[in-house]
Amino acid sequence: MEETEGDPPTSAVLLDHCHFSQVIFNSVEKFYVPGGDVTCYYTLTQQFTPRRKDWIGIFRVGWKTTREYYTFMWVTLPVDPNNISTKQQEVQFKAYYLPKDDEYYQFCYVDQDGVVRGASIPFQFRPENEEDILVVTTQGEVEEIEQHNNELRKENQELKDSCVSLQKQNSDMQAELQKKQEELETLKSINKKLEQKVKEQKDSWETELLQLKEQNQKMSSENAKMGVRVDQLQAQLSTQEKEMEKLVQEAQDKTEQLECLKKENGQLFLSLMEQRKHQQKLEKTMEELKQQEAIATKKQQELTACLSLEGYMGGSLQKEGIGPTLRPLPMRTLSLTLQGPRNKKTAVEEQLVQEVDLLRAKDQNFDLSKRLSEDKMICTVLQREKERLEGENDLLKRDNIRLMSYMGLDFDSLPFQAPTSDQGGAGQNPGLVFGNPYSGIQESSAPSLRSIKKCPTCKSNLADDVFDHISQLQPIQTLSLNCPICDKSFSPNEEQIFEDHVFCHSL
């Protein structure tokens, strides 16, 4: 057998499992002349759909499987499978690949699964002039041929009957096969879905496996990092423990040093107290020396005055011719007499000043720091006291302004100042109009019986000074109510306001 291209898809499927009615071959000749191309015409039925790997082969009659093809050609897929005109197809076999003997052959359509879908009637490859040969036979041979023909007819009839039964069986088998194929297709679709699910599941498992591997790697790396970190922390811990031990030792040393410093501080404090006592003694000595210096200075002035007086009198006596009765002291003796105590005082003063400066230089830092802290504390206390007094002053000013606005008075238009009390020691604040309003209320809350008098207008209690002032200013009027202190007038129906106004003057 010869092939035009690559081997077509074949199978070992037997003839009983083939479907010869799905592809029908048309215009098949009884014989074809050798040396020429052969065109094969075929029609695709509705039950069959061609595929890309389908092919048509030339088989010798009596073949058993699709592997026994002599030659083949690939089929051409129709452009529109639903169109009737495209169902008519053809394929051409080249003369070079055709058989050279006179055996019977047939066309077979084989799909890409290797299953036969259609077969043609048998044909031969022989010249045309073979039918014109005259065959001469005898009568006996004719009878034998007729007898053989009769036998062949009977055998042909039997074959036809068996062929009908086989065709019926074939149709039944085809129907059953169609059902099996449908079931197979269903199973294939189910299998395909299951394979898809298995593939998806496998992909998901692989993805999860990769993720788990990555997580494992990350955990391993993190574990390694944590191990390194733990080692570092342990090293740091050991270092910190050593440092802690050093710090504890240093703290103990510092505590011992602090105790020593406290002892030294106590000793220094004692020495400072002794130096202060010595300084006080030196200051007292300094004061005594200053007093002695003042006395010496006074005596020197007296001596100087006496000397000047003696010189004046001696001159006057010489002018009158009277000899001096008193001889003046030599100046050098006097100066030595005066300079002796002064030199002694100066040396002692210089020694004392040096000692005082030395003591002050030693105690300067301590005194300055102590004074600075005391000054800061005093400044803070004074600042707080100042703020408190300013707040109280603001409250008193507000109360004073409120009372004055209630009385309708102005500070500059008041006719008199509040009298001061001789009893009690301290006088009232002159900055307030009528003194402290709170102290006035306290003093007026419990007056004596002799100091309370009735107002002639409203019969309310008034102080003695207010009542006397009212009596001196004006008599009682019945038509209008005039304030005896500020001369403010009120109408008779404003009696309550007038009483409140006069009562405010008594506060």
Salt bridges, closest charged atoms under 4 A:
ASP101 OD2 - ARG60 NH2 3.35
ASP111 OD2 - ARG51 NH2 3.75
ASP111 OD2 - ARG117 NE 2.98
ASP113 OD2 - ARG51 NH2 2.71
GLU130 OE1 - ARG126 NH1 3.52
GLU131 OE2 - ARG126 NH2 3.39
GLU293 OE2 - LYS345 NZ 3.27
GLU349 OE2 - LYS345 NZ 3.27
GLU355 OE1 - HIS278 NE2 3.53
ASP363 OD2 - ARG276 NH2 3.34
ASP367 OD1 - ARG276 NH2 3.45
GLU385 OE2 - ARG388 NH2 2.07
GLU392 OE2 - ARG388 NH1 2.70
ASP468 OD1 - LYS453 NZ 3.80
